[in-house]
Every structure is written in C-alpha cells, then in structure tokens.
Amino acid sequence: MGWQIIWTVLKKELLDLFRDRKAWIGTFLVPLVIIPFVFFLLGNSYSNVEKEAREYVPLAIHGSSPLIDMLAKNPGVRLIESADPEQALQAGQLRAIITIPERFDEEIKAGNTAKLLVAFDSTNTKSVYARDLIKQTVEAYSKEIVAKRLQQAGMSEAAIQPIAADFQNVATEERKSGGMLAGFIPLMLVVSLASGGIAAANDLVAGEKERGTMESLLTAPIAANHILTAKLVAVMMMSMLSAIASLISVSLVFSMGPLGGGDNAAFSFAFLSPATLLVLIVVILLMAATFAGLELMLSTIAKSFKEGQTYMSAVIFLAMVPSYMLMPQSPVDIAEHYYVLPVFNGVALCKEVFYGKVDPLHALLGIGSSLVYVAITIAFASRLFRREGAGLKN
C-alpha cells in the first residue's frame, strides 16, 4: 500500500515538473546545448588565436647578427621598425623586442656565451608564441654553432651527448582516453547532479508552500514519509537525467567538435568495464540521493521559492570545491581519507572509474561512507518535513 501511495505522488510530482519550463532548462538545455556550445566556442577561439599567432609575428630588432636572418626565415615573421617599440609591444602591435649586444658575434667566435635580451608580454598569447618561436630559433642556431666548434676541435656531437633517453608511454589507448576525461568529467558530473535537482527540489517544497498546495497535500490521509520519498525520488531522477545529459554532451564534443581531432580522434569509452560501470552507476545514484536529500532539506527550511534559491547556491559550492581540489590529481595520488569524506568520495571513485581500474578497498570505503551520508541527509530531511507537516496541520 505504501509503495502505491509513493508511486501515485511521484507521478503527480513528475507531471508537475515536466510541465515546468525551468526544470527542463536546468536539466537538459544547459548540459545538452550550452556545454557543447561553450566547448565549441573555446575550441574555435584557441584555434583562431593560434592561427593568427603563426601567420603574423611582428618583431622589433635592435642590433644585427646572422641569427636575425635565420629568424626571418620562419613563416609569418615580420621585422618591424617602431619609434616606440616598448609601447608598441604593450599595445599588441609588436609580439617581441630582440636586443642584440654590439659584440654578440665576436663573443660567439671567441668561444664564449653570448647573451641577447628578448622582451615579450606574458599576458598576450600571441606574444608568448613569438617568445617560443624565438627560443626555438636560438636553440637551432646554437646547435649549429656547437656543431662547428666540435668540428674544429675534431669531435662529434656524440661527445657532448653521452646519453640518449628513449621514453615509452605504457598507457593504453583506452587509459589515455580515460585519463583525458578524468580531469574534468567528475567535475561536470558532480555539478550536474547537484544543479540538476535544484529547480525540482525548490519547486516541490518551497514552491508548493508559496502556492499553498503543500498544505493540501500534507493534510491528506498520506504519511509525510511517503510524500517525502516520492519527492526525493523525483529530485533524484531530475539530477540523474542532468548527469546523463552532461555525459552525452561531452561525448558529442569529443567525437564531433573541434576538440575531437588530433590526439583525441581515438576517443572512446572502451576503458569502462562492467565492474567499473557498475561502480559509476552506484556512485551516481548515491550522490544523487545525497544532493536530493540536502536540497529538499534546504527547500523545507525556506519560507519562499526565492529564499530557497538563495540556500541552493550552497549546494553548488559543496559540489564544486571537492571537484576542483581533486581535478589535477591522479587516482594513485589521492589520499585514502578522501574516500570517506562527503562528495570527495564520489569524485575520487569517478576518477578511478575513468582511469579504468577501481581499487576494491576504495570502492568499499567510498560507497559505504556515501550510504551513511545518504541515510543522515534523508533522516534530517524527513525530520524537518514531518515538523513542517505537523505545523501546517496545526
């Protein structure tokens, strides 16, 4: 009987949510449209900046040397005369200023180390590219000089390079794909789980209190726990739909978008095994339940829909902090205590899943602690909800 009541209330809540445009926008539009569009813009922006940086590299030169002739042979390099080169560099009209001392070539011929000064603007991406281009040219020119010096001394280049290291990447193609995704997918996943249910949770309690429909529902011959369970499942479903939409959008970005070319051409989810996929599903369910319980608790505390929106911003913060803290870390570097901290445990396990190997102990710690946090969160939400119901009935 209880499950039939829960199912009836759940259908009613889902019907109301699917009629609400705000719920659809927050759950589907942002992950499926906005995220791929942002990645597309970022990819095109970086590509355009790099293309422009290569095609036109205006430089100002003080002094002379055969090095300048070698530098001028690079595609896109233009030697520019400027009355005020420092100002032109800051204004972006120049990418770099090269100052060559008077005795530069004499120092080289004497077998000494000659120094030159390169001024660039680190805040300008195109200027940084010019710096790298100059550095590569100087290194190539230096290598030619070293070869001539060794030849004059009757030596070969092997004399100054006694060791040659051969680096081999042991990561499989599947692990490369997983490692690439493990940097930001957990962030997107956790934030989607947190944000996807906010509109639903806020509307299902604070919104209904503001509209006056909550009083009618709570005064009906239905247990408050049954109502809360239905609302909890509804919020969880919206959160998980948002997370699934985020995963789909990322797949589209890497398979079809500008970031899908080059080294990312072999992008796939082949690193997922049945065991790791099961862990991922369980983690998503538990985090969805945790966020849903927390959001319903905040929505119950709120006196109005607007007040609920203010409280919900804390949920996003709770989701983002662990995700950003663990983003640069490899699973082998994540300390074990993170697997028992709320939200941190889900992020850490997600990273292991995308690296293709989940430690059984970490899975036990992460899932076990998540179950505890889910129970605590739902217990607090249930207590507040029953108190709210008792207040309305009185």
C-alpha positions in Angstrom: 0.0 0.0 0.0 2.8 2.4 0.9 4.6 1.9 -2.4 1.3 2.5 -4.3 0.9 5.9 -2.5 4.5 6.8 -3.2 4.1 5.9 -6.9 0.9 8.0 -7.1 2.6 11.0 -5.5 5.7 10.5 -7.6 3.7 10.5 -10.9 2.0 13.7 -9.8 5.3 15.4 -8.9 7.0 14.3 -12.2 4.0 15.5 -14.2 4.2 18.9 -12.5 8.0 19.1 -13.1 7.8 18.2 -16.7 5.2 20.9 -17.2 7.7 23.4 -15.6 10.0 25.0 -18.2 12.5 25.9 -15.6 13.0 22.3 -14.7 13.6 21.3 -18.4 16.0 24.2 -18.9 18.1 23.4 -15.9 18.1 19.6 -16.5 18.5 19.3 -20.3 19.2 22.6 -22.0 22.3 23.6 -20.1 24.1 20.1 -20.4 23.0 19.3 -23.9 23.2 22.7 -25.6 25.1 25.2 -23.5 28.1 22.9 -22.6 28.8 21.7 -26.1 28.4 25.2 -27.4 30.8 26.6 -24.9 33.4 23.9 -25.7 32.9 24.6 -29.4 33.5 28.4 -28.9 36.6 27.7 -26.8 38.0 25.3 -29.4 37.4 27.8 -32.2 38.8 30.6 -30.2 42.0 28.9 -29.4 42.3 27.7 -33.0 41.9 31.2 -34.3 44.3 32.7 -31.9 47.0 30.1 -32.7 46.4 30.5 -36.4 46.8 34.3 -36.2 49.8 33.9 -34.0 51.5 31.8 -36.6 50.5 33.8 -39.7 51.8 37.2 -38.4 54.7 37.6 -36.0 55.8 41.3 -36.0 59.2 41.7 -34.2 61.4 44.7 -33.5 65.2 44.1 -33.6 68.0 46.2 -32.0 71.4 45.1 -33.4 72.5 42.7 -36.1 73.6 39.1 -36.3 73.2 36.1 -38.7 70.7 34.9 -36.1 68.3 37.5 -37.4 68.5 36.1 -40.9 67.7 32.7 -39.5 64.8 34.1 -37.5 63.4 35.9 -40.5 63.1 32.6 -42.4 60.3 31.4 -40.1 56.9 31.7 -41.7 55.0 34.7 -40.5 57.9 36.6 -39.0 58.0 40.3 -40.0 60.8 42.7 -38.9 59.1 46.0 -37.9 60.6 49.4 -37.4 59.0 51.2 -34.5 59.6 54.7 -33.0 58.5 53.4 -29.5 58.8 49.6 -29.5 58.1 49.2 -25.8 54.7 51.0 -26.2 54.0 49.0 -29.4 54.7 45.8 -27.5 52.2 46.7 -24.8 49.6 47.7 -27.3 50.0 44.4 -29.2 51.4 45.9 -32.3 54.7 44.0 -31.7 55.0 40.5 -30.4 58.5 40.8 -29.1 61.6 43.0 -29.0 65.0 41.4 -29.5 68.1 43.4 -28.3 71.5 42.1 -29.6 74.6 43.5 -27.9 77.4 45.0 -30.1 79.9 42.3 -29.5 77.4 39.4 -29.8 79.0 37.7 -32.9 82.6 38.4 -31.6 81.7 36.6 -28.3 80.4 33.6 -30.2 83.5 33.4 -32.4 85.7 33.6 -29.3 84.0 30.5 -28.0 82.2 32.4 -25.2 78.5 32.5 -24.4 76.8 35.5 -26.0 73.6 36.8 -24.4 70.7 38.6 -26.1 67.6 40.1 -24.5 64.0 39.2 -25.6 61.2 41.4 -24.3 57.7 39.9 -24.5 54.3 40.2 -22.9 53.2 37.2 -20.9 49.6 38.4 -20.8 49.4 38.2 -24.6 49.0 34.7 -26.0 50.4 35.7 -29.4 53.4 37.3 -27.7 54.1 34.1 -25.8 54.0 32.2 -29.1 56.6 34.7 -30.5 58.8 34.1 -27.5 58.6 30.3 -28.1 59.4 30.8 -31.8 62.5 32.9 -30.9 63.6 30.4 -28.3 63.4 27.5 -30.9 65.3 29.6 -33.4 68.0 30.5 -30.9 68.3 26.8 -29.9 68.7 25.8 -33.5 71.3 28.5 -34.2 73.2 27.5 -31.0 73.2 23.8 -32.2 74.8 24.9 -35.5 77.5 26.8 -33.6 78.2 23.9 -31.3 78.5 21.6 -34.3 81.1 23.9 -35.9 83.0 24.2 -32.7 83.1 20.4 -32.3 84.2 20.0 -35.9 87.0 22.5 -35.4 88.1 20.5 -32.3 87.9 17.2 -34.2 85.0 16.0 -32.2 81.5 14.8 -33.0 78.2 15.8 -31.4 78.1 12.5 -29.6 80.9 13.7 -27.4 78.6 16.2 -25.7 75.6 13.8 -25.6 76.8 10.7 -24.0 73.3 9.5 -23.0 70.1 9.4 -25.1 66.9 8.6 -23.3 64.1 6.7 -25.0 60.8 7.4 -23.3 58.0 4.8 -23.8 54.4 5.5 -22.8 52.9 2.5 -21.1 49.4 3.9 -21.1 47.0 2.1 -23.4 44.8 4.0 -25.8 41.8 3.3 -23.5 43.6 4.6 -20.5 44.7 7.7 -22.4 41.0 8.4 -23.2 40.0 7.8 -19.6 42.9 9.9 -18.2 41.9 12.8 -20.5 38.3 12.6 -19.3 39.1 12.1 -15.7 40.4 15.6 -15.4 37.0 17.3 -15.8 34.2 14.7 -16.2 33.9 14.2 -12.4 33.5 18.0 -12.1 30.8 18.1 -14.7 29.1 15.0 -13.3 29.0 16.2 -9.7 28.0 19.7 -10.6 25.2 18.3 -12.8 24.0 16.0 -10.1 23.9 19.0 -7.7 22.4 21.6 -10.0 20.0 19.3 -11.9 17.7 18.7 -9.0 17.8 22.3 -7.6 14.9 23.6 -9.6 12.8 20.5 -8.8 13.6 20.4 -5.1 12.9 24.1 -4.7 9.6 23.9 -6.5 8.4 20.7 -4.8 8.6 22.1 -1.3 9.3 25.8 -1.1 7.3 26.5 -4.3 4.3 24.4 -3.1 4.3 26.2 0.2 4.3 29.5 -1.5 1.4 28.4 -3.8 -0.5 26.9 -0.9 -0.6 23.4 -2.4 1.7 21.8 0.2 -0.9 22.3 2.9 -3.5 20.4 1.0 -1.0 17.6 0.3 0.1 17.3 3.9 -3.4 17.4 5.3 -4.4 14.5 3.1 -4.5 11.0 4.6 -1.0 10.2 3.4 2.1 9.7 5.7 4.6 12.5 5.5 7.4 10.0 4.8 5.6 8.7 1.8 5.3 12.2 0.4 9.0 12.9 1.1 10.0 9.6 -0.5 8.1 10.5 -3.7 9.6 14.0 -3.8 13.1 12.6 -3.1 12.8 10.1 -6.0 11.6 12.9 -8.3 14.5 15.1 -7.4 17.0 12.2 -7.8 15.5 11.4 -11.3 16.0 15.0 -12.4 19.6 15.1 -11.1 20.5 11.8 -12.8 18.9 13.0 -16.1 21.0 16.1 -15.9 24.1 14.0 -15.3 23.3 11.7 -18.2 22.8 14.7 -20.4 26.2 16.1 -19.4 27.9 12.8 -20.3 26.1 12.8 -23.7 27.2 16.4 -24.3 30.8 15.5 -23.5 30.7 12.5 -25.8 29.4 14.7 -28.6 32.0 17.4 -28.0 34.9 14.9 -28.2 33.6 12.9 -31.1 32.3 15.7 -33.3 33.5 19.0 -32.0 36.8 20.9 -32.6 38.4 19.2 -29.6 37.8 15.8 -31.1 40.6 16.0 -33.6 44.2 15.2 -33.3 45.2 13.1 -30.3 41.5 12.9 -29.3 40.5 11.2 -32.6 40.6 7.8 -30.8 38.3 9.0 -28.1 36.0 6.2 -26.7 34.5 4.8 -23.6 36.3 1.5 -24.1 38.1 1.9 -20.7 34.8 1.2 -19.0 34.4 -2.4 -17.9 31.2 -4.0 -16.4 32.7 -3.7 -12.9 33.8 0.0 -13.2 30.5 0.9 -15.0 28.6 -0.7 -12.0 30.7 1.4 -9.6 30.0 4.5 -11.6 26.2 3.9 -11.6 26.2 3.2 -7.8 28.2 6.4 -7.2 25.9 8.5 -9.3 22.8 7.1 -7.5 24.3 7.7 -4.1 25.4 11.2 -4.9 22.1 12.0 -6.5 20.3 10.8 -3.3 22.7 12.8 -1.1 22.2 16.1 -3.1 18.4 15.4 -3.3 18.1 15.0 0.4 20.1 18.1 1.1 18.2 20.1 -1.4 14.8 19.0 0.0 16.0 19.8 3.5 17.0 23.4 2.4 13.8 23.8 0.5 11.8 22.7 3.6 13.7 25.3 5.7 13.0 28.1 3.1 9.9 30.2 3.6 9.6 31.1 -0.1 10.8 30.0 -3.5 13.2 32.9 -3.7 14.7 32.1 -0.3 15.1 28.5 -1.4 17.1 29.7 -4.4 19.5 31.5 -2.1 20.0 28.5 0.0 20.6 26.2 -3.0 23.7 28.1 -4.0 25.5 26.4 -1.1 24.8 23.0 -2.8 26.7 24.1 -5.9 29.6 25.3 -3.7 29.6 21.9 -1.9 29.8 20.1 -5.3 32.5 22.4 -6.9 35.1 22.5 -4.0 35.9 18.8 -3.9 35.8 18.5 -7.7 38.3 21.3 -8.2 40.5 20.1 -5.4 40.8 16.6 -6.9 40.8 17.7 -10.5 44.6 17.8 -11.0 45.3 14.6 -9.0 45.8 11.1 -10.4 43.9 8.3 -8.6 47.2 6.9 -7.3 47.9 10.3 -5.6 44.5 10.7 -3.9 44.8 10.1 -0.1 42.6 7.4 1.4 40.8 9.8 3.7 39.2 11.5 0.8 37.3 8.2 0.1 35.3 8.7 3.3 34.6 12.4 3.0 31.2 13.5 1.5 31.3 14.3 -2.2 35.1 13.9 -2.2 34.5 10.1 -2.1 32.3 10.2 -5.2 34.7 12.4 -7.2 37.7 10.1 -6.2 35.8 7.0 -7.3 34.7 8.7 -10.6 38.4 9.4 -11.3 39.3 5.8 -10.7 36.5 4.6 -13.0 37.7 6.8 -15.8 41.3 5.5 -15.3 39.8 2.1 -15.9 40.7 0.5 -12.5 38.8 0.8 -9.2 40.6 -0.3 -6.0 38.2 -2.6 -4.1 39.1 -1.1 -0.8 38.4 2.4 -2.1 35.1 1.3 -3.6 34.1 -0.2 -0.2 35.1 3.0 1.7 33.5 5.3 -0.8 30.2 3.5 -1.3 29.9 2.6 2.4 30.5 6.2 3.6 28.2 7.5 0.9 25.4 5.2 2.2 26.0 6.7 5.7 25.8 10.3 4.4 22.6 9.4 2.4 21.0 8.0 5.5 21.9 11.0 7.6 20.8 13.5 5.0 17.4 11.8 4.4 16.9 11.4 8.1 17.4 15.2 8.7 15.2 16.0 5.7 12.5 13.6 7.0 12.6 15.2 10.4 12.2 18.7 9.0 9.5 17.6 6.6 7.4 15.9 9.4 7.8 19.0 11.5 6.7 21.2 8.6 3.7 18.9 8.1 2.8 19.0 11.8 3.0 22.8 11.7 0.7 23.0 8.7 -1.8 20.6 10.2 -1.9 22.6 13.4 
